[in-house]
């Protein structure tokens, strides 16, 4: 199953149709794929993550790794939400990601402000 949800920015509400009715849920398929998209804003950049971290202030305004991880988590939650009922949650157990300026296999490129990120 593959779904694609365009979200620029703001909370997605897809997958909430069966959230309160556990008898109406399909089992989560093996190999489920889901994607979301958002536009990088200044609030997602390294200098803006937390102004109390002085080392961040002179960093370039690119997508912060913390925001990249939050986006990955959000995408996973929204992909699985149609298969969960109210009160059920899912959490990650391992994360192995990277980003670099050079596009390469399995690397997420550094994202400047206004870049569409998927």
SEKOL-674716 format. One record per residue (C-alpha): residue in three letters; x, y, z. Coordinates in nm, 3 decimals. Layout:
N
<tigu res="ALA" x="X" y="Y" z="Z"/>
...
//
This chain:
118
<tigu res="UNK" x="0.000" y="0.000" z="0.000"/>
<tigu res="UNK" x="0.142" y="0.340" z="-0.091"/>
<tigu res="UNK" x="-0.008" y="0.673" z="0.001"/>
<tigu res="UNK" x="0.117" y="1.018" z="-0.073"/>
<tigu res="UNK" x="-0.002" y="1.316" z="0.128"/>
<tigu res="UNK" x="0.105" y="1.670" z="0.042"/>
<tigu res="UNK" x="0.126" y="1.883" z="0.355"/>
<tigu res="UNK" x="0.255" y="2.239" z="0.328"/>
<tigu res="UNK" x="0.300" y="2.297" z="0.642"/>
<tigu res="UNK" x="0.048" y="2.223" z="0.914"/>
<tigu res="UNK" x="-0.102" y="1.916" z="1.072"/>
<tigu res="UNK" x="-0.235" y="1.643" z="0.848"/>
<tigu res="UNK" x="-0.570" y="1.488" z="0.935"/>
<tigu res="UNK" x="-0.571" y="1.203" z="0.685"/>
<tigu res="UNK" x="-0.632" y="0.862" z="0.835"/>
<tigu res="UNK" x="-0.863" y="0.979" z="1.114"/>
<tigu res="UNK" x="-1.178" y="0.831" z="0.956"/>
<tigu res="UNK" x="-1.168" y="0.504" z="1.158"/>
<tigu res="UNK" x="-0.982" y="0.638" z="1.461"/>
<tigu res="UNK" x="-1.269" y="0.573" z="1.706"/>
<tigu res="UNK" x="-1.398" y="0.247" z="1.554"/>
<tigu res="UNK" x="-1.164" y="-0.051" z="1.613"/>
<tigu res="UNK" x="-1.402" y="-0.284" z="1.425"/>
<tigu res="UNK" x="-1.350" y="-0.086" z="1.106"/>
<tigu res="UNK" x="-0.968" y="-0.113" z="1.089"/>
<tigu res="UNK" x="-0.768" y="-0.303" z="0.830"/>
<tigu res="UNK" x="-0.449" y="-0.481" z="0.942"/>
<tigu res="UNK" x="-0.132" y="-0.287" z="0.875"/>
<tigu res="UNK" x="0.022" y="-0.435" z="0.560"/>
<tigu res="UNK" x="0.383" y="-0.552" z="0.554"/>
<tigu res="UNK" x="0.590" y="-0.308" z="0.347"/>
<tigu res="UNK" x="0.357" y="-0.012" z="0.402"/>
<tigu res="UNK" x="0.486" y="0.303" z="0.232"/>
<tigu res="UNK" x="0.376" y="0.657" z="0.313"/>
<tigu res="UNK" x="0.514" y="0.998" z="0.225"/>
<tigu res="UNK" x="0.454" y="1.354" z="0.338"/>
<tigu res="UNK" x="0.602" y="1.683" z="0.225"/>
<tigu res="UNK" x="0.670" y="2.019" z="0.386"/>
<tigu res="UNK" x="0.840" y="2.346" z="0.302"/>
<tigu res="UNK" x="1.144" y="2.436" z="0.510"/>
<tigu res="UNK" x="1.081" y="2.762" z="0.698"/>
<tigu res="UNK" x="1.326" y="2.961" z="0.908"/>
<tigu res="UNK" x="1.178" y="2.805" z="1.225"/>
<tigu res="UNK" x="1.304" y="2.465" z="1.100"/>
<tigu res="UNK" x="1.666" y="2.583" z="1.060"/>
<tigu res="UNK" x="1.964" y="2.528" z="1.287"/>
<tigu res="UNK" x="1.989" y="2.888" z="1.422"/>
<tigu res="UNK" x="1.618" y="2.890" z="1.506"/>
<tigu res="UNK" x="1.589" y="2.550" z="1.680"/>
<tigu res="UNK" x="1.672" y="2.683" z="2.025"/>
<tigu res="UNK" x="1.819" y="3.027" z="2.081"/>
<tigu res="UNK" x="1.965" y="2.918" z="2.416"/>
<tigu res="UNK" x="2.218" y="2.696" z="2.231"/>
<tigu res="UNK" x="2.478" y="2.960" z="2.149"/>
<tigu res="UNK" x="2.670" y="2.733" z="1.912"/>
<tigu res="UNK" x="2.369" y="2.721" z="1.680"/>
<tigu res="UNK" x="2.352" y="3.098" z="1.629"/>
<tigu res="UNK" x="2.631" y="3.125" z="1.371"/>
<tigu res="UNK" x="2.534" y="2.808" z="1.182"/>
<tigu res="UNK" x="2.391" y="2.835" z="0.830"/>
<tigu res="UNK" x="2.011" y="2.854" z="0.800"/>
<tigu res="UNK" x="1.955" y="2.498" z="0.675"/>
<tigu res="UNK" x="1.714" y="2.230" z="0.793"/>
<tigu res="UNK" x="1.815" y="2.123" z="1.143"/>
<tigu res="UNK" x="1.874" y="1.752" z="1.197"/>
<tigu res="UNK" x="1.630" y="1.766" z="1.490"/>
<tigu res="UNK" x="1.359" y="1.895" z="1.254"/>
<tigu res="UNK" x="1.445" y="1.631" z="0.996"/>
<tigu res="UNK" x="1.399" y="1.361" z="1.260"/>
<tigu res="UNK" x="1.071" y="1.520" z="1.376"/>
<tigu res="UNK" x="0.947" y="1.517" z="1.015"/>
<tigu res="UNK" x="1.042" y="1.148" z="0.978"/>
<tigu res="UNK" x="0.854" y="1.070" z="1.303"/>
<tigu res="UNK" x="0.547" y="1.267" z="1.186"/>
<tigu res="UNK" x="0.548" y="1.085" z="0.853"/>
<tigu res="UNK" x="0.560" y="0.747" z="1.028"/>
<tigu res="UNK" x="0.278" y="0.841" z="1.266"/>
<tigu res="UNK" x="0.053" y="0.963" z="0.983"/>
<tigu res="UNK" x="0.128" y="0.656" z="0.773"/>
<tigu res="UNK" x="0.028" y="0.421" z="1.054"/>
<tigu res="UNK" x="-0.263" y="0.623" z="1.192"/>
<tigu res="UNK" x="-0.526" y="0.455" z="0.967"/>
<tigu res="UNK" x="-0.434" y="0.124" z="1.133"/>
<tigu res="UNK" x="-0.452" y="0.246" z="1.496"/>
<tigu res="UNK" x="-0.744" y="0.329" z="1.721"/>
<tigu res="UNK" x="-0.765" y="0.615" z="1.968"/>
<tigu res="UNK" x="-0.522" y="0.543" z="2.250"/>
<tigu res="UNK" x="-0.294" y="0.324" z="2.038"/>
<tigu res="UNK" x="0.044" y="0.467" z="1.944"/>
<tigu res="UNK" x="0.359" y="0.361" z="1.770"/>
<tigu res="UNK" x="0.716" y="0.454" z="1.855"/>
<tigu res="UNK" x="1.039" y="0.411" z="1.664"/>
<tigu res="UNK" x="1.305" y="0.174" z="1.786"/>
<tigu res="UNK" x="1.596" y="0.268" z="1.562"/>
<tigu res="UNK" x="1.689" y="0.561" z="1.344"/>
<tigu res="UNK" x="1.984" y="0.573" z="1.109"/>
<tigu res="UNK" x="1.980" y="0.878" z="0.880"/>
<tigu res="UNK" x="2.219" y="1.136" z="0.749"/>
<tigu res="UNK" x="2.217" y="1.443" z="0.533"/>
<tigu res="UNK" x="2.488" y="1.604" z="0.329"/>
<tigu res="UNK" x="2.528" y="1.876" z="0.071"/>
<tigu res="UNK" x="2.611" y="1.621" z="-0.197"/>
<tigu res="UNK" x="2.308" y="1.422" z="-0.314"/>
<tigu res="UNK" x="2.396" y="1.056" z="-0.284"/>
<tigu res="UNK" x="2.226" y="0.725" z="-0.230"/>
<tigu res="UNK" x="2.030" y="0.720" z="0.098"/>
<tigu res="UNK" x="2.148" y="1.065" z="0.205"/>
<tigu res="UNK" x="1.906" y="1.352" z="0.260"/>
<tigu res="UNK" x="2.043" y="1.674" z="0.106"/>
<tigu res="UNK" x="2.090" y="1.985" z="0.319"/>
<tigu res="UNK" x="1.766" y="2.181" z="0.281"/>
<tigu res="UNK" x="1.771" y="2.562" z="0.272"/>
<tigu res="UNK" x="1.467" y="2.778" z="0.354"/>
<tigu res="UNK" x="1.181" y="2.742" z="0.103"/>
<tigu res="UNK" x="1.301" y="2.403" z="-0.022"/>
<tigu res="UNK" x="1.028" y="2.142" z="-0.054"/>
<tigu res="UNK" x="1.128" y="1.846" z="0.160"/>
<tigu res="UNK" x="0.994" y="1.496" z="0.110"/>
//
